[in-house]
Amino acid sequence: MVAQAYAAPVAVRAAEEAVQLHGGIGMTWEHPVHLYLKRAKADSIAYGTAGHHRTSVAELVALPAP
């Protein structure tokens, strides 16, 4: 859970930056960067958001979530 709480927003941010770096070609079928962005966002939704994982970890260690 800790890894997912840290990695989910980082994966989405890295994929968004990659699309910006590649410009227009990043959102076409000529380059697979758009697939990484879609996959990162879908995984974040499917496996839970970072906030959800932080709350779960806080409950496990009996700390109030931020």
PDB file of N, CA, C and O in Angstrom:
ATOM      1  N   MET A   1       0.810  -1.194   0.000  1.00  0.00           N
ATOM      2  CA  MET A   1       0.000   0.000   0.000  1.00  0.00           C
ATOM      3  C   MET A   1       0.856   1.263   0.000  1.00  0.00           C
ATOM      4  O   MET A   1       0.517   2.246  -0.658  1.00  0.00           O
ATOM      5  N   VAL A   2       1.936   1.237   0.718  1.00  0.00           N
ATOM      6  CA  VAL A   2       2.799   2.425   0.770  1.00  0.00           C
ATOM      7  C   VAL A   2       3.389   2.697  -0.607  1.00  0.00           C
ATOM      8  O   VAL A   2       3.452   3.842  -1.054  1.00  0.00           O
ATOM      9  N   ALA A   3       3.821   1.625  -1.273  1.00  0.00           N
ATOM     10  CA  ALA A   3       4.394   1.795  -2.612  1.00  0.00           C
ATOM     11  C   ALA A   3       3.360   2.348  -3.581  1.00  0.00           C
ATOM     12  O   ALA A   3       3.673   3.223  -4.389  1.00  0.00           O
ATOM     13  N   GLN A   4       2.135   1.847  -3.509  1.00  0.00           N
ATOM     14  CA  GLN A   4       1.074   2.334  -4.402  1.00  0.00           C
ATOM     15  C   GLN A   4       0.746   3.791  -4.104  1.00  0.00           C
ATOM     16  O   GLN A   4       0.503   4.568  -5.027  1.00  0.00           O
ATOM     17  N   ALA A   5       0.736   4.172  -2.835  1.00  0.00           N
ATOM     18  CA  ALA A   5       0.444   5.559  -2.469  1.00  0.00           C
ATOM     19  C   ALA A   5       1.491   6.503  -3.032  1.00  0.00           C
ATOM     20  O   ALA A   5       1.174   7.635  -3.398  1.00  0.00           O
ATOM     21  N   TYR A   6       2.730   6.052  -3.104  1.00  0.00           N
ATOM     22  CA  TYR A   6       3.800   6.892  -3.644  1.00  0.00           C
ATOM     23  C   TYR A   6       3.869   6.809  -5.165  1.00  0.00           C
ATOM     24  O   TYR A   6       4.053   7.826  -5.833  1.00  0.00           O
ATOM     25  N   ALA A   7       3.723   5.600  -5.718  1.00  0.00           N
ATOM     26  CA  ALA A   7       3.972   5.387  -7.139  1.00  0.00           C
ATOM     27  C   ALA A   7       2.836   5.855  -8.050  1.00  0.00           C
ATOM     28  O   ALA A   7       3.094   6.270  -9.180  1.00  0.00           O
ATOM     29  N   ALA A   8       1.598   5.799  -7.590  1.00  0.00           N
ATOM     30  CA  ALA A   8       0.477   6.148  -8.470  1.00  0.00           C
ATOM     31  C   ALA A   8       0.564   7.583  -8.993  1.00  0.00           C
ATOM     32  O   ALA A   8       0.497   7.778 -10.206  1.00  0.00           O
ATOM     33  N   PRO A   9       0.711   8.592  -8.135  1.00  0.00           N
ATOM     34  CA  PRO A   9       0.795   9.946  -8.678  1.00  0.00           C
ATOM     35  C   PRO A   9       2.082  10.192  -9.471  1.00  0.00           C
ATOM     36  O   PRO A   9       2.098  10.996 -10.403  1.00  0.00           O
ATOM     37  N   VAL A  10       3.153   9.499  -9.096  1.00  0.00           N
ATOM     38  CA  VAL A  10       4.415   9.662  -9.820  1.00  0.00           C
ATOM     39  C   VAL A  10       4.284   9.091 -11.229  1.00  0.00           C
ATOM     40  O   VAL A  10       4.784   9.686 -12.183  1.00  0.00           O
ATOM     41  N   ALA A  11       3.625   7.955 -11.371  1.00  0.00           N
ATOM     42  CA  ALA A  11       3.442   7.345 -12.688  1.00  0.00           C
ATOM     43  C   ALA A  11       2.603   8.235 -13.593  1.00  0.00           C
ATOM     44  O   ALA A  11       2.928   8.413 -14.767  1.00  0.00           O
ATOM     45  N   VAL A  12       1.528   8.791 -13.054  1.00  0.00           N
ATOM     46  CA  VAL A  12       0.681   9.680 -13.850  1.00  0.00           C
ATOM     47  C   VAL A  12       1.457  10.933 -14.254  1.00  0.00           C
ATOM     48  O   VAL A  12       1.382  11.367 -15.403  1.00  0.00           O
ATOM     49  N   ARG A  13       2.191  11.506 -13.326  1.00  0.00           N
ATOM     50  CA  ARG A  13       2.966  12.720 -13.625  1.00  0.00           C
ATOM     51  C   ARG A  13       4.031  12.447 -14.684  1.00  0.00           C
ATOM     52  O   ARG A  13       4.215  13.243 -15.604  1.00  0.00           O
ATOM     53  N   ALA A  14       4.733  11.320 -14.553  1.00  0.00           N
ATOM     54  CA  ALA A  14       5.772  10.981 -15.530  1.00  0.00           C
ATOM     55  C   ALA A  14       5.178  10.770 -16.915  1.00  0.00           C
ATOM     56  O   ALA A  14       5.761  11.195 -17.912  1.00  0.00           O
ATOM     57  N   ALA A  15       4.026  10.120 -16.983  1.00  0.00           N
ATOM     58  CA  ALA A  15       3.379   9.893 -18.275  1.00  0.00           C
ATOM     59  C   ALA A  15       2.885  11.207 -18.873  1.00  0.00           C
ATOM     60  O   ALA A  15       3.000  11.416 -20.081  1.00  0.00           O
ATOM     61  N   GLU A  16       2.336  12.096 -18.040  1.00  0.00           N
ATOM     62  CA  GLU A  16       1.897  13.405 -18.549  1.00  0.00           C
ATOM     63  C   GLU A  16       3.077  14.211 -19.086  1.00  0.00           C
ATOM     64  O   GLU A  16       2.970  14.858 -20.128  1.00  0.00           O
ATOM     65  N   GLU A  17       4.183  14.170 -18.384  1.00  0.00           N
ATOM     66  CA  GLU A  17       5.375  14.888 -18.845  1.00  0.00           C
ATOM     67  C   GLU A  17       5.924  14.283 -20.132  1.00  0.00           C
ATOM     68  O   GLU A  17       6.417  15.008 -20.997  1.00  0.00           O
ATOM     69  N   ALA A  18       5.844  12.962 -20.266  1.00  0.00           N
ATOM     70  CA  ALA A  18       6.311  12.307 -21.487  1.00  0.00           C
ATOM     71  C   ALA A  18       5.476  12.728 -22.690  1.00  0.00           C
ATOM     72  O   ALA A  18       6.008  12.942 -23.779  1.00  0.00           O
ATOM     73  N   VAL A  19       4.165  12.846 -22.488  1.00  0.00           N
ATOM     74  CA  VAL A  19       3.298  13.303 -23.578  1.00  0.00           C
ATOM     75  C   VAL A  19       3.671  14.732 -23.975  1.00  0.00           C
ATOM     76  O   VAL A  19       3.739  15.048 -25.163  1.00  0.00           O
ATOM     77  N   GLN A  20       3.913  15.592 -22.989  1.00  0.00           N
ATOM     78  CA  GLN A  20       4.308  16.966 -23.283  1.00  0.00           C
ATOM     79  C   GLN A  20       5.657  17.002 -23.994  1.00  0.00           C
ATOM     80  O   GLN A  20       5.857  17.796 -24.914  1.00  0.00           O
ATOM     81  N   LEU A  21       6.564  16.159 -23.576  1.00  0.00           N
ATOM     82  CA  LEU A  21       7.881  16.111 -24.180  1.00  0.00           C
ATOM     83  C   LEU A  21       7.817  15.708 -25.652  1.00  0.00           C
ATOM     84  O   LEU A  21       8.546  16.247 -26.485  1.00  0.00           O
ATOM     85  N   HIS A  22       6.951  14.769 -25.956  1.00  0.00           N
ATOM     86  CA  HIS A  22       6.839  14.297 -27.331  1.00  0.00           C
ATOM     87  C   HIS A  22       5.929  15.169 -28.185  1.00  0.00           C
ATOM     88  O   HIS A  22       5.848  14.982 -29.399  1.00  0.00           O
ATOM     89  N   GLY A  23       5.254  16.110 -27.565  1.00  0.00           N
ATOM     90  CA  GLY A  23       4.401  17.020 -28.322  1.00  0.00           C
ATOM     91  C   GLY A  23       3.221  16.305 -28.946  1.00  0.00           C
ATOM     92  O   GLY A  23       2.658  15.389 -28.348  1.00  0.00           O
ATOM     93  N   GLY A  24       2.844  16.716 -30.142  1.00  0.00           N
ATOM     94  CA  GLY A  24       1.678  16.154 -30.831  1.00  0.00           C
ATOM     95  C   GLY A  24       1.810  14.686 -31.137  1.00  0.00           C
ATOM     96  O   GLY A  24       0.809  13.970 -31.165  1.00  0.00           O
ATOM     97  N   ILE A  25       3.023  14.218 -31.367  1.00  0.00           N
ATOM     98  CA  ILE A  25       3.196  12.811 -31.696  1.00  0.00           C
ATOM     99  C   ILE A  25       2.895  11.914 -30.493  1.00  0.00           C
ATOM    100  O   ILE A  25       2.612  10.727 -30.659  1.00  0.00           O
ATOM    101  N   GLY A  26       2.954  12.476 -29.287  1.00  0.00           N
ATOM    102  CA  GLY A  26       2.692  11.693 -28.093  1.00  0.00           C
ATOM    103  C   GLY A  26       1.255  11.244 -27.967  1.00  0.00           C
ATOM    104  O   GLY A  26       0.982  10.279 -27.254  1.00  0.00           O
ATOM    105  N   MET A  27       0.332  11.902 -28.627  1.00  0.00           N
ATOM    106  CA  MET A  27      -1.084  11.521 -28.561  1.00  0.00           C
ATOM    107  C   MET A  27      -1.572  10.909 -29.861  1.00  0.00           C
ATOM    108  O   MET A  27      -2.772  10.926 -30.134  1.00  0.00           O
ATOM    109  N   THR A  28      -0.673  10.372 -30.667  1.00  0.00           N
ATOM    110  CA  THR A  28      -1.060   9.694 -31.899  1.00  0.00           C
ATOM    111  C   THR A  28      -0.650   8.235 -31.820  1.00  0.00           C
ATOM    112  O   THR A  28       0.016   7.814 -30.874  1.00  0.00           O
ATOM    113  N   TRP A  29      -1.055   7.469 -32.826  1.00  0.00           N
ATOM    114  CA  TRP A  29      -0.707   6.055 -32.861  1.00  0.00           C
ATOM    115  C   TRP A  29       0.739   5.852 -33.294  1.00  0.00           C
ATOM    116  O   TRP A  29       1.226   4.721 -33.300  1.00  0.00           O
ATOM    117  N   GLU A  30       1.429   6.924 -33.656  1.00  0.00           N
ATOM    118  CA  GLU A  30       2.809   6.798 -34.104  1.00  0.00           C
ATOM    119  C   GLU A  30       3.771   6.560 -32.941  1.00  0.00           C
ATOM    120  O   GLU A  30       4.895   6.105 -33.155  1.00  0.00           O
ATOM    121  N   HIS A  31       3.352   6.857 -31.736  1.00  0.00           N
ATOM    122  CA  HIS A  31       4.204   6.658 -30.569  1.00  0.00           C
ATOM    123  C   HIS A  31       3.340   6.158 -29.414  1.00  0.00           C
ATOM    124  O   HIS A  31       2.230   6.656 -29.229  1.00  0.00           O
ATOM    125  N   PRO A  32       3.819   5.181 -28.628  1.00  0.00           N
ATOM    126  CA  PRO A  32       2.978   4.569 -27.580  1.00  0.00           C
ATOM    127  C   PRO A  32       2.875   5.365 -26.280  1.00  0.00           C
ATOM    128  O   PRO A  32       2.360   4.840 -25.292  1.00  0.00           O
ATOM    129  N   VAL A  33       3.348   6.615 -26.247  1.00  0.00           N
ATOM    130  CA  VAL A  33       3.332   7.369 -24.986  1.00  0.00           C
ATOM    131  C   VAL A  33       1.909   7.550 -24.456  1.00  0.00           C
ATOM    132  O   VAL A  33       1.691   7.504 -23.245  1.00  0.00           O
ATOM    133  N   HIS A  34       0.955   7.751 -25.339  1.00  0.00           N
ATOM    134  CA  HIS A  34      -0.426   7.952 -24.872  1.00  0.00           C
ATOM    135  C   HIS A  34      -0.953   6.720 -24.147  1.00  0.00           C
ATOM    136  O   HIS A  34      -1.791   6.835 -23.253  1.00  0.00           O
ATOM    137  N   LEU A  35      -0.469   5.549 -24.528  1.00  0.00           N
ATOM    138  CA  LEU A  35      -0.905   4.326 -23.853  1.00  0.00           C
ATOM    139  C   LEU A  35      -0.419   4.288 -22.413  1.00  0.00           C
ATOM    140  O   LEU A  35      -1.136   3.819 -21.529  1.00  0.00           O
ATOM    141  N   TYR A  36       0.790   4.778 -22.168  1.00  0.00           N
ATOM    142  CA  TYR A  36       1.319   4.808 -20.809  1.00  0.00           C
ATOM    143  C   TYR A  36       0.505   5.752 -19.930  1.00  0.00           C
ATOM    144  O   TYR A  36       0.254   5.458 -18.761  1.00  0.00           O
ATOM    145  N   LEU A  37       0.093   6.885 -20.496  1.00  0.00           N
ATOM    146  CA  LEU A  37      -0.731   7.828 -19.735  1.00  0.00           C
ATOM    147  C   LEU A  37      -2.090   7.216 -19.405  1.00  0.00           C
ATOM    148  O   LEU A  37      -2.554   7.303 -18.268  1.00  0.00           O
ATOM    149  N   LYS A  38      -2.718   6.604 -20.387  1.00  0.00           N
ATOM    150  CA  LYS A  38      -4.016   5.970 -20.148  1.00  0.00           C
ATOM    151  C   LYS A  38      -3.901   4.851 -19.116  1.00  0.00           C
ATOM    152  O   LYS A  38      -4.759   4.716 -18.243  1.00  0.00           O
ATOM    153  N   ARG A  39      -2.846   4.053 -19.217  1.00  0.00           N
ATOM    154  CA  ARG A  39      -2.652   2.951 -18.285  1.00  0.00           C
ATOM    155  C   ARG A  39      -2.388   3.455 -16.870  1.00  0.00           C
ATOM    156  O   ARG A  39      -2.907   2.894 -15.905  1.00  0.00           O
ATOM    157  N   ALA A  40      -1.592   4.501 -16.743  1.00  0.00           N
ATOM    158  CA  ALA A  40      -1.284   5.047 -15.415  1.00  0.00           C
ATOM    159  C   ALA A  40      -2.539   5.608 -14.754  1.00  0.00           C
ATOM    160  O   ALA A  40      -2.755   5.400 -13.560  1.00  0.00           O
ATOM    161  N   LYS A  41      -3.357   6.309 -15.512  1.00  0.00           N
ATOM    162  CA  LYS A  41      -4.587   6.863 -14.942  1.00  0.00           C
ATOM    163  C   LYS A  41      -5.589   5.763 -14.610  1.00  0.00           C
ATOM    164  O   LYS A  41      -6.260   5.824 -13.579  1.00  0.00           O
ATOM    165  N   ALA A  42      -5.693   4.762 -15.474  1.00  0.00           N
ATOM    166  CA  ALA A  42      -6.612   3.652 -15.215  1.00  0.00           C
ATOM    167  C   ALA A  42      -6.177   2.857 -13.985  1.00  0.00           C
ATOM    168  O   ALA A  42      -7.013   2.462 -13.172  1.00  0.00           O
ATOM    169  N   ASP A  43      -4.878   2.623 -13.848  1.00  0.00           N
ATOM    170  CA  ASP A  43      -4.380   1.905 -12.673  1.00  0.00           C
ATOM    171  C   ASP A  43      -4.634   2.687 -11.395  1.00  0.00           C
ATOM    172  O   ASP A  43      -4.956   2.105 -10.359  1.00  0.00           O
ATOM    173  N   SER A  44      -4.492   3.998 -11.467  1.00  0.00           N
ATOM    174  CA  SER A  44      -4.750   4.829 -10.295  1.00  0.00           C
ATOM    175  C   SER A  44      -6.209   4.723  -9.856  1.00  0.00           C
ATOM    176  O   SER A  44      -6.506   4.718  -8.662  1.00  0.00           O
ATOM    177  N   ILE A  45      -7.102   4.639 -10.816  1.00  0.00           N
ATOM    178  CA  ILE A  45      -8.529   4.503 -10.502  1.00  0.00           C
ATOM    179  C   ILE A  45      -8.844   3.083 -10.033  1.00  0.00           C
ATOM    180  O   ILE A  45      -9.554   2.895  -9.046  1.00  0.00           O
ATOM    181  N   ALA A  46      -8.317   2.090 -10.738  1.00  0.00           N
ATOM    182  CA  ALA A  46      -8.644   0.694 -10.441  1.00  0.00           C
ATOM    183  C   ALA A  46      -8.082   0.224  -9.103  1.00  0.00           C
ATOM    184  O   ALA A  46      -8.751  -0.503  -8.369  1.00  0.00           O
ATOM    185  N   TYR A  47      -6.862   0.636  -8.785  1.00  0.00           N
ATOM    186  CA  TYR A  47      -6.216   0.166  -7.570  1.00  0.00           C
ATOM    187  C   TYR A  47      -6.391   1.107  -6.391  1.00  0.00           C
ATOM    188  O   TYR A  47      -5.928   0.810  -5.290  1.00  0.00           O
ATOM    189  N   GLY A  48      -7.043   2.218  -6.601  1.00  0.00           N
ATOM    190  CA  GLY A  48      -7.270   3.175  -5.528  1.00  0.00           C
ATOM    191  C   GLY A  48      -6.351   4.373  -5.644  1.00  0.00           C
ATOM    192  O   GLY A  48      -5.233   4.272  -6.149  1.00  0.00           O
ATOM    193  N   THR A  49      -6.829   5.488  -5.178  1.00  0.00           N
ATOM    194  CA  THR A  49      -6.047   6.712  -5.249  1.00  0.00           C
ATOM    195  C   THR A  49      -4.987   6.727  -4.156  1.00  0.00           C
ATOM    196  O   THR A  49      -5.036   5.935  -3.214  1.00  0.00           O
ATOM    197  N   ALA A  50      -4.042   7.628  -4.293  1.00  0.00           N
ATOM    198  CA  ALA A  50      -2.988   7.753  -3.289  1.00  0.00           C
ATOM    199  C   ALA A  50      -3.580   8.111  -1.928  1.00  0.00           C
ATOM    200  O   ALA A  50      -3.133   7.594  -0.904  1.00  0.00           O
ATOM    201  N   GLY A  51      -4.568   8.979  -1.910  1.00  0.00           N
ATOM    202  CA  GLY A  51      -5.215   9.357  -0.649  1.00  0.00           C
ATOM    203  C   GLY A  51      -5.874   8.177   0.040  1.00  0.00           C
ATOM    204  O   GLY A  51      -5.818   8.051   1.263  1.00  0.00           O
ATOM    205  N   HIS A  52      -6.493   7.324  -0.741  1.00  0.00           N
ATOM    206  CA  HIS A  52      -7.126   6.126  -0.176  1.00  0.00           C
ATOM    207  C   HIS A  52      -6.082   5.216   0.461  1.00  0.00           C
ATOM    208  O   HIS A  52      -6.293   4.693   1.555  1.00  0.00           O
ATOM    209  N   HIS A  53      -4.956   5.028  -0.226  1.00  0.00           N
ATOM    210  CA  HIS A  53      -3.904   4.166   0.322  1.00  0.00           C
ATOM    211  C   HIS A  53      -3.271   4.780   1.567  1.00  0.00           C
ATOM    212  O   HIS A  53      -2.945   4.062   2.513  1.00  0.00           O
ATOM    213  N   ARG A  54      -3.096   6.084   1.575  1.00  0.00           N
ATOM    214  CA  ARG A  54      -2.539   6.738   2.765  1.00  0.00           C
ATOM    215  C   ARG A  54      -3.474   6.580   3.962  1.00  0.00           C
ATOM    216  O   ARG A  54      -3.025   6.352   5.086  1.00  0.00           O
ATOM    217  N   THR A  55      -4.769   6.702   3.712  1.00  0.00           N
ATOM    218  CA  THR A  55      -5.745   6.520   4.782  1.00  0.00           C
ATOM    219  C   THR A  55      -5.714   5.089   5.304  1.00  0.00           C
ATOM    220  O   THR A  55      -5.789   4.870   6.513  1.00  0.00           O
ATOM    221  N   SER A  56      -5.602   4.115   4.408  1.00  0.00           N
ATOM    222  CA  SER A  56      -5.533   2.719   4.819  1.00  0.00           C
ATOM    223  C   SER A  56      -4.302   2.430   5.658  1.00  0.00           C
ATOM    224  O   SER A  56      -4.386   1.726   6.665  1.00  0.00           O
ATOM    225  N   VAL A  57      -3.164   2.964   5.253  1.00  0.00           N
ATOM    226  CA  VAL A  57      -1.939   2.757   6.003  1.00  0.00           C
ATOM    227  C   VAL A  57      -2.031   3.446   7.371  1.00  0.00           C
ATOM    228  O   VAL A  57      -1.575   2.898   8.374  1.00  0.00           O
ATOM    229  N   ALA A  58      -2.616   4.633   7.408  1.00  0.00           N
ATOM    230  CA  ALA A  58      -2.770   5.357   8.680  1.00  0.00           C
ATOM    231  C   ALA A  58      -3.654   4.567   9.644  1.00  0.00           C
ATOM    232  O   ALA A  58      -3.384   4.533  10.844  1.00  0.00           O
ATOM    233  N   GLU A  59      -4.694   3.942   9.132  1.00  0.00           N
ATOM    234  CA  GLU A  59      -5.555   3.118   9.985  1.00  0.00           C
ATOM    235  C   GLU A  59      -4.818   1.905  10.507  1.00  0.00           C
ATOM    236  O   GLU A  59      -5.028   1.500  11.650  1.00  0.00           O
ATOM    237  N   LEU A  60      -3.949   1.311   9.686  1.00  0.00           N
ATOM    238  CA  LEU A  60      -3.208   0.122  10.106  1.00  0.00           C
ATOM    239  C   LEU A  60      -2.233   0.425  11.238  1.00  0.00           C
ATOM    240  O   LEU A  60      -2.007  -0.415  12.108  1.00  0.00           O
ATOM    241  N   VAL A  61      -1.661   1.618  11.225  1.00  0.00           N
ATOM    242  CA  VAL A  61      -0.690   1.972  12.260  1.00  0.00           C
ATOM    243  C   VAL A  61      -1.285   2.876  13.334  1.00  0.00           C
ATOM    244  O   VAL A  61      -0.570   3.415  14.179  1.00  0.00           O
ATOM    245  N   ALA A  62      -2.608   3.029  13.285  1.00  0.00           N
ATOM    246  CA  ALA A  62      -3.363   3.796  14.287  1.00  0.00           C
ATOM    247  C   ALA A  62      -2.937   5.263  14.375  1.00  0.00           C
ATOM    248  O   ALA A  62      -2.785   5.811  15.467  1.00  0.00           O
ATOM    249  N   LEU A  63      -2.748   5.882  13.224  1.00  0.00           N
ATOM    250  CA  LEU A  63      -2.451   7.320  13.153  1.00  0.00           C
ATOM    251  C   LEU A  63      -3.581   8.013  12.413  1.00  0.00           C
ATOM    252  O   LEU A  63      -4.183   7.428  11.513  1.00  0.00           O
ATOM    253  N   PRO A  64      -3.874   9.248  12.779  1.00  0.00           N
ATOM    254  CA  PRO A  64      -4.887   9.988  12.013  1.00  0.00           C
ATOM    255  C   PRO A  64      -4.336  10.322  10.627  1.00  0.00           C
ATOM    256  O   PRO A  64      -3.179  10.720  10.488  1.00  0.00           O
ATOM    257  N   ALA A  65      -5.160  10.160   9.623  1.00  0.00           N
ATOM    258  CA  ALA A  65      -4.747  10.478   8.248  1.00  0.00           C
ATOM    259  C   ALA A  65      -4.667  11.991   8.070  1.00  0.00           C
ATOM    260  O   ALA A  65      -5.446  12.724   8.681  1.00  0.00           O
ATOM    261  N   PRO A  66      -3.737  12.470   7.243  1.00  0.00           N
ATOM    262  CA  PRO A  66      -3.613  13.924   7.029  1.00  0.00           C
ATOM    263  C   PRO A  66      -4.772  14.479   6.231  1.00  0.00           C
ATOM    264  O   PRO A  66      -4.820  15.680   5.965  1.00  0.00           O
TER     265      PRO A  66
END
